[in-house]
Amino acid sequence: MLPSQPLLHAAVFALTVLQALASDTFIAAVYEHAVILPDVTDDPVSPSDALALMNKNMDVLEGAIKEAAQQGAHIIVTPEDGIYGWRFTRESIYPYLEDIPDPAVNWIPCTDPTRFAPAPVQERLSCMARNNSIYVVANIGDKKPCNSSDPSCPSDGRYQYNTDVVFDREGKLVARYHKYNLFMSETQFNYPKEPEAITFETPFGKFGIFTCFDILFREPAVVLVSELQVDTVLFPTAWMNVLPFLTAVEFHSAWAMGMGVNFLAANTHYTNLSMTGSGIYAPDRARTYYYNMKTEDGHLLVAELHSHPRLSPASPPAVSWRSYASSVKRFSPNDHDFGGLIFHDWFTFTELTKPEGNLTVCQKDLCCHLNYKMAGKREDEVYVLGAFDGLHVVEGQYYLQICTLLKCKSTDPNTCGQPVETAQTKFEMFSLSGTFGTNYVFPEVLYSGVQLAPGEFEVLNDGRLISKTRPTKPIVTVTLFGRWYEKD
């Protein structure tokens, strides 16, 4: 017997409500992959040898994708360089590249593999997505022919791009992104003539995508979040950790908090180049993360996120980053101010000489204020408050404003700013703020052993980064990392 119209309408309404509720959250996965690398050579290998290596890596990725799907994941991100590695010249990478079409062609490589042949890598990725009913994000290489009528065409007659691809649950190609901000060693690739802002819609939110070094620049990173209002950013990366501020887990977690979006960061795993650190980050805290410099294993992370984090009750309030610090009286220069380098940037430091107190240190227009109390001041560890306001000029040029509380490598002030992973000093509390000229400030707290502090600190809407509870582990750094895009 057919249901009555009222019952049918009620059933449809109930289904619609359930679908709406189901899309309020989603399960995300990232996989940190220990990439199987090719032999180093300047000579191109055969296409069959290139595909054989890529299939070895895709065998591993397929296992991770299946496991993620079994755990209920809706989407999985895999790393930059995760299918063929990075040991290439422009010539030697060519056999690994495929022609990746614009997603507007409406193509499912798994069911129509010869439409843009040859495309065995895209076909296999598409089938992984389709067979496991999961969105798959991967990083591969795109090649596009060009000719002399194009004044920018390389002498070998082709463009080569570091490229992210996204396949939906049916295996359809739904996104293609060409990396715009190439790292200094990526001479095998070209950058696109114009930066791309790539987004796509899903039943669980609006997504954007970019790659590794892109995160430090306005285009495409800020455009996706501030102008296009994506909910979640997908981030394949091959990130080489640089303490004290640019270790993958601390900076990526801070970026998600500062930008107010979900952030799915999948790193390659290669400890010889300090590559590790993947995570699933929400605006309020890291949901899960992985950092391992001891072994060469891959690792799968899975966590639940809000589909629309700006609408979540846990979403942090808007922050006026200079509000509190601008109200603090600017003190005369400290007697103990001194200079020191952090990753080639000249900071102004002042030492924390007492177990508790209030300190201010200034450089140019940036004044950093710290209120702190140590659980006990140790004679064998030195901490400083530092400020940097200026242009960073190594591995790219970009303007920074940074306030930081950090542990020095030794009791010698000349070591302040050098990489430190461990500490013994615990703090009862801290409050850090600065007179920032930028609204893009990323809050970081890093504990001893390169561990994050999810849920143990917060940013107040007047711009103070404060401890919510007594920190549970010794502190390596507490930092407000400001990126002044407007001055670039």
Legacy VTK file of the C-alpha trace (Angstrom):
# vtk DataFile Version 3.0
C-alpha trace
ASCII
DATASET POLYDATA
POINTS 488 float
0.000 0.000 0.000
1.316 3.463 -0.924
1.812 5.950 1.946
-0.589 8.864 2.228
0.551 12.300 1.027
1.026 13.687 4.564
3.147 10.683 5.525
5.164 10.978 2.328
5.816 14.672 2.931
6.787 13.936 6.520
9.181 11.230 5.402
10.785 13.514 2.808
11.075 16.302 5.364
12.655 13.948 7.904
15.152 12.735 5.314
16.026 16.317 4.391
16.590 17.178 8.051
18.777 14.121 8.553
20.831 15.000 5.494
21.256 18.539 6.730
22.338 17.329 10.137
24.703 14.798 8.601
26.467 17.565 6.688
27.137 19.597 9.839
30.245 17.523 10.421
32.467 15.305 8.326
35.322 12.874 8.817
38.667 14.017 7.421
41.841 12.023 6.875
45.426 12.887 5.990
48.259 10.483 5.280
51.925 11.218 5.971
53.771 9.143 3.386
57.352 7.859 3.497
57.894 8.275 -0.232
59.714 5.625 -2.257
62.243 7.751 -4.150
63.720 7.223 -7.605
67.441 6.890 -8.229
69.148 10.231 -8.731
69.816 10.767 -12.434
69.975 13.613 -14.928
68.758 11.315 -17.698
65.055 10.610 -18.113
63.957 7.045 -17.393
61.505 5.244 -19.640
57.787 5.938 -19.155
57.306 2.335 -18.002
60.017 2.685 -15.342
58.501 5.987 -14.183
55.064 4.388 -13.903
56.510 1.408 -12.022
57.924 3.710 -9.334
54.688 5.702 -9.118
52.685 2.501 -8.764
54.840 1.469 -5.801
53.929 4.690 -4.042
50.301 4.437 -5.095
50.171 0.916 -3.674
50.970 2.432 -0.265
48.564 5.330 -0.732
45.794 2.960 -1.809
46.167 1.035 1.433
45.866 4.276 3.418
42.838 5.356 1.387
41.082 2.044 1.991
41.778 2.246 5.721
40.544 5.847 5.894
37.338 4.893 4.075
36.797 1.987 6.461
37.036 4.487 9.336
34.286 6.565 7.732
36.415 9.314 6.197
34.746 11.453 3.536
38.004 12.918 2.189
41.709 12.100 2.395
44.696 14.328 1.595
48.036 12.830 0.520
51.358 14.704 0.399
53.134 16.881 -2.109
55.654 14.781 -4.089
53.944 11.721 -2.617
53.792 9.748 -5.867
57.294 10.270 -7.305
59.459 12.242 -4.856
61.608 15.294 -5.587
64.992 14.180 -6.945
64.588 15.634 -10.438
65.840 18.021 -13.046
63.438 19.554 -15.531
64.343 16.835 -18.035
64.335 13.847 -15.698
60.857 14.536 -14.275
59.208 14.598 -17.699
58.363 10.838 -17.894
56.420 11.172 -14.627
54.084 13.910 -15.918
50.594 13.565 -17.377
48.350 16.005 -19.220
45.713 16.919 -16.630
42.598 18.479 -18.200
40.474 21.265 -16.791
37.846 19.674 -14.473
35.161 21.413 -16.515
35.454 18.518 -19.012
33.409 16.377 -16.575
35.695 13.335 -16.649
35.864 10.132 -14.611
39.213 8.568 -15.574
38.303 5.280 -13.879
35.409 4.625 -16.261
36.756 6.457 -19.326
40.552 6.050 -19.135
41.310 6.636 -22.831
39.537 9.994 -23.195
42.720 11.931 -22.354
45.204 9.080 -22.780
47.696 8.219 -21.583
46.727 8.974 -17.980
47.431 5.850 -15.882
48.081 7.815 -12.681
44.850 9.788 -12.947
42.994 6.607 -13.806
44.286 4.822 -10.735
43.611 7.742 -8.381
40.112 8.062 -9.808
39.467 4.363 -9.193
40.771 4.641 -5.616
38.214 7.374 -4.988
35.387 5.582 -6.787
36.026 2.123 -5.322
36.194 3.482 -1.772
33.533 6.215 -2.129
35.877 8.895 -0.777
37.287 12.193 -2.044
40.975 11.698 -2.859
43.491 14.566 -2.950
46.875 13.890 -4.526
49.872 15.773 -5.916
51.182 14.892 -9.379
52.816 16.649 -12.327
51.002 18.318 -15.230
52.489 18.988 -18.681
51.131 21.423 -21.229
52.614 21.956 -24.724
53.344 25.487 -25.912
54.986 27.083 -28.964
56.970 30.088 -30.086
53.862 32.234 -30.417
53.829 32.253 -26.612
56.701 34.511 -25.504
56.808 32.718 -22.125
57.059 29.233 -23.626
60.153 27.387 -22.318
62.766 26.346 -24.854
61.704 22.690 -24.626
58.197 23.583 -25.800
56.216 22.702 -22.711
55.060 23.972 -19.336
55.510 21.672 -16.343
53.454 22.288 -13.216
53.481 21.021 -9.648
49.804 20.072 -9.500
47.173 19.017 -6.984
44.178 17.004 -8.163
40.932 16.124 -6.395
38.632 13.238 -7.329
35.158 12.983 -5.817
33.409 9.864 -4.504
32.414 8.861 -8.040
36.001 9.238 -9.223
35.328 12.450 -11.169
38.088 15.036 -11.447
36.640 18.041 -9.576
39.689 20.233 -8.948
43.109 20.924 -10.439
45.543 23.400 -8.892
48.913 24.517 -10.294
51.303 25.607 -7.536
52.068 29.322 -7.843
54.732 29.982 -5.217
57.484 27.534 -6.067
60.153 26.807 -3.491
63.668 27.780 -4.513
64.716 24.209 -5.410
61.717 23.484 -7.682
63.534 24.308 -10.924
61.853 21.359 -12.654
58.523 23.218 -12.656
57.032 26.402 -14.091
54.620 28.604 -12.198
51.322 29.535 -13.879
51.083 32.967 -15.478
48.403 33.978 -12.990
47.748 32.633 -9.489
44.814 30.224 -9.333
42.118 30.309 -6.635
40.619 26.825 -6.815
37.481 25.893 -4.875
34.871 23.156 -5.090
31.634 22.414 -3.284
30.853 19.213 -1.392
27.902 18.046 0.737
30.121 18.873 3.733
31.325 22.366 2.932
33.254 24.527 0.491
36.862 23.507 -0.057
39.956 25.296 -1.324
43.362 23.908 -2.170
46.974 25.035 -2.454
50.449 23.570 -1.956
53.231 23.925 0.632
55.117 27.252 0.118
51.871 28.905 -1.071
50.795 29.194 2.562
53.180 32.094 3.214
51.721 34.337 0.503
48.516 36.260 -0.059
47.769 34.535 -3.353
46.233 32.023 -3.257
46.061 31.417 0.504
44.401 34.599 1.773
42.229 34.939 -1.330
40.673 31.516 -0.715
39.879 32.200 2.923
39.127 35.912 3.137
37.562 36.548 -0.269
36.157 33.195 -1.406
35.164 32.117 2.121
36.114 28.456 1.945
35.351 26.305 4.980
38.271 23.906 4.665
41.710 24.153 3.050
43.444 21.086 1.604
47.228 21.221 1.857
49.563 18.681 0.264
53.069 19.612 1.429
56.693 18.543 1.588
57.577 20.673 4.608
61.104 20.833 6.008
60.808 21.790 9.677
62.538 24.965 10.807
62.429 25.767 14.517
61.450 27.880 16.374
58.442 29.111 14.305
58.170 27.089 11.108
57.879 23.524 12.295
55.014 22.014 10.316
52.622 21.126 13.138
52.996 24.418 15.009
52.691 26.713 11.983
49.892 24.810 10.280
47.883 24.633 13.506
48.494 28.356 14.044
47.470 29.185 10.472
44.158 27.368 10.857
43.463 29.275 14.062
44.535 32.635 12.653
42.499 32.207 9.456
39.461 30.598 11.104
39.240 27.562 8.809
39.722 23.811 8.880
43.142 22.826 7.558
44.091 19.344 6.341
47.884 19.143 6.071
49.526 16.008 4.649
53.323 16.028 4.780
55.895 13.747 3.225
57.974 11.758 5.717
61.733 11.915 5.191
63.731 12.629 8.329
67.010 13.248 6.463
65.441 16.515 5.292
63.465 17.075 8.536
60.230 16.301 6.722
57.487 15.249 9.115
54.451 16.843 10.681
50.905 16.321 9.448
47.613 17.213 11.038
43.903 17.887 10.972
43.343 21.347 12.401
40.228 23.318 13.309
40.080 27.039 14.158
39.891 26.364 17.886
42.573 23.661 18.158
44.377 20.773 16.525
42.076 17.778 16.263
44.959 15.356 15.688
48.551 15.638 14.528
51.686 13.574 13.943
55.371 14.470 14.318
57.994 11.729 14.223
61.722 12.209 13.593
62.671 8.764 14.951
61.375 6.290 12.350
60.611 6.263 8.623
57.018 5.074 8.835
53.964 6.510 7.150
50.986 7.427 9.314
47.227 7.877 8.850
45.287 10.502 10.800
41.484 10.623 10.994
39.299 13.152 12.827
35.874 14.779 12.785
35.463 18.438 11.828
32.635 20.951 11.548
31.631 21.379 7.909
31.141 25.123 8.353
33.570 26.156 11.111
32.577 29.834 11.054
29.089 28.743 12.164
30.385 26.411 14.870
29.865 27.384 18.541
33.568 26.617 19.024
34.606 29.148 16.395
36.922 31.754 17.985
35.696 35.372 18.017
37.109 38.037 15.715
40.358 39.447 17.087
41.615 43.016 17.193
45.286 42.088 17.235
46.704 45.398 18.471
43.909 46.413 20.840
45.377 45.327 24.183
49.026 45.955 23.355
48.295 49.489 22.180
46.789 50.302 25.577
49.930 49.254 27.439
52.341 52.018 28.341
55.426 51.914 26.112
58.420 51.595 28.383
61.865 53.024 27.769
64.377 50.531 26.286
65.335 47.717 28.637
68.855 47.595 30.044
69.163 44.003 28.888
68.001 44.404 25.269
70.230 42.706 22.707
70.048 41.477 19.131
70.018 37.983 17.686
69.157 36.020 14.554
66.214 33.696 14.062
66.202 32.086 10.621
68.166 35.045 9.144
65.911 37.703 10.720
67.461 40.155 13.216
65.331 40.185 16.387
65.460 42.464 19.401
65.505 40.399 22.623
65.169 41.038 26.323
65.848 38.348 28.908
63.368 37.018 31.458
65.643 37.588 34.446
62.989 37.022 37.137
60.621 34.100 37.799
57.632 36.352 37.061
56.906 39.799 35.738
55.874 42.073 32.888
58.195 42.797 29.969
58.097 44.893 26.819
60.443 44.776 23.849
60.103 46.878 20.695
61.462 46.910 17.159
60.377 49.631 14.731
56.570 49.916 15.041
56.082 46.590 16.843
56.068 46.425 20.638
55.597 43.021 22.260
54.244 42.665 25.786
54.585 39.620 28.032
53.085 38.887 31.417
54.385 35.587 32.814
55.017 33.445 35.853
57.377 30.487 35.900
56.723 27.494 38.121
60.370 27.807 39.104
63.257 29.650 37.461
66.129 27.376 36.525
69.689 28.656 36.348
70.537 26.372 33.428
67.815 27.685 31.067
67.402 31.170 29.624
64.212 32.575 28.107
63.818 35.792 26.141
61.030 37.955 24.781
61.722 38.890 21.163
60.339 41.209 18.480
60.885 41.348 14.732
59.331 43.888 12.367
60.658 43.744 8.839
61.259 42.022 5.522
62.303 38.380 5.483
64.602 37.832 2.490
65.661 34.170 2.560
63.814 31.534 0.458
61.399 34.226 -0.700
60.685 37.796 0.377
57.789 38.649 2.656
57.059 41.031 5.523
56.762 39.702 9.064
55.832 41.018 12.492
56.649 38.495 15.225
56.354 38.542 19.014
57.849 35.526 20.745
58.687 34.053 24.112
61.367 31.442 23.488
63.943 29.273 25.194
67.565 29.881 24.221
69.733 26.954 23.202
72.062 27.536 26.153
72.737 30.142 28.819
74.878 32.026 26.279
72.719 34.885 24.918
74.340 34.394 21.507
72.403 31.115 21.177
69.003 32.778 21.544
67.032 32.070 18.378
68.870 28.875 17.479
66.720 25.739 17.078
65.660 24.139 20.372
63.418 21.073 20.736
63.449 20.408 24.479
63.039 22.389 27.688
62.663 21.797 31.430
61.050 25.051 32.594
57.326 25.012 33.275
55.235 28.171 33.432
52.288 28.876 35.687
50.849 31.309 33.128
51.664 33.555 30.182
50.005 36.395 28.260
51.597 37.656 25.031
50.427 40.528 22.819
51.790 42.996 20.270
51.039 46.242 18.439
50.553 44.525 15.101
49.951 46.437 11.892
48.473 43.371 10.227
45.255 41.474 10.894
46.894 38.192 9.851
48.482 36.861 13.008
49.009 33.177 13.766
49.217 32.057 17.432
51.635 29.238 18.293
52.474 27.409 21.513
55.123 24.717 21.262
55.949 22.420 24.156
59.105 20.432 24.778
59.572 17.583 22.319
57.831 19.509 19.511
54.386 18.934 20.982
51.333 21.117 20.531
49.089 22.356 23.309
45.526 21.863 21.996
42.940 23.317 24.330
45.503 24.784 26.737
45.666 28.323 25.334
43.340 30.809 23.691
43.371 34.157 21.946
41.207 36.879 23.473
39.416 39.298 21.183
41.755 42.104 22.335
44.753 40.276 20.840
46.219 38.531 23.886
47.504 34.957 23.533
46.999 33.518 27.025
47.287 30.202 28.816
43.816 28.891 29.706
45.182 26.544 32.336
48.583 25.963 33.846
50.698 24.657 30.923
51.151 20.921 31.337
54.609 20.690 29.748
57.769 22.804 29.583
57.588 25.561 26.986
59.863 25.925 23.975
58.086 28.879 22.337
54.966 31.016 22.639
54.612 33.086 19.481
52.380 35.502 17.615
53.555 35.152 14.013
52.269 38.097 11.991
52.295 38.140 8.206
51.930 41.653 6.715
50.749 40.775 3.194
49.823 44.364 2.352
53.480 45.453 2.470
54.799 42.798 0.068
LINES 1 489
488 0 1 2 3 4 5 6 7 8 9 10 11 12 13 14 15 16 17 18 19 20 21 22 23 24 25 26 27 28 29 30 31 32 33 34 35 36 37 38 39 40 41 42 43 44 45 46 47 48 49 50 51 52 53 54 55 56 57 58 59 60 61 62 63 64 65 66 67 68 69 70 71 72 73 74 75 76 77 78 79 80 81 82 83 84 85 86 87 88 89 90 91 92 93 94 95 96 97 98 99 100 101 102 103 104 105 106 107 108 109 110 111 112 113 114 115 116 117 118 119 120 121 122 123 124 125 126 127 128 129 130 131 132 133 134 135 136 137 138 139 140 141 142 143 144 145 146 147 148 149 150 151 152 153 154 155 156 157 158 159 160 161 162 163 164 165 166 167 168 169 170 171 172 173 174 175 176 177 178 179 180 181 182 183 184 185 186 187 188 189 190 191 192 193 194 195 196 197 198 199 200 201 202 203 204 205 206 207 208 209 210 211 212 213 214 215 216 217 218 219 220 221 222 223 224 225 226 227 228 229 230 231 232 233 234 235 236 237 238 239 240 241 242 243 244 245 246 247 248 249 250 251 252 253 254 255 256 257 258 259 260 261 262 263 264 265 266 267 268 269 270 271 272 273 274 275 276 277 278 279 280 281 282 283 284 285 286 287 288 289 290 291 292 293 294 295 296 297 298 299 300 301 302 303 304 305 306 307 308 309 310 311 312 313 314 315 316 317 318 319 320 321 322 323 324 325 326 327 328 329 330 331 332 333 334 335 336 337 338 339 340 341 342 343 344 345 346 347 348 349 350 351 352 353 354 355 356 357 358 359 360 361 362 363 364 365 366 367 368 369 370 371 372 373 374 375 376 377 378 379 380 381 382 383 384 385 386 387 388 389 390 391 392 393 394 395 396 397 398 399 400 401 402 403 404 405 406 407 408 409 410 411 412 413 414 415 416 417 418 419 420 421 422 423 424 425 426 427 428 429 430 431 432 433 434 435 436 437 438 439 440 441 442 443 444 445 446 447 448 449 450 451 452 453 454 455 456 457 458 459 460 461 462 463 464 465 466 467 468 469 470 471 472 473 474 475 476 477 478 479 480 481 482 483 484 485 486 487
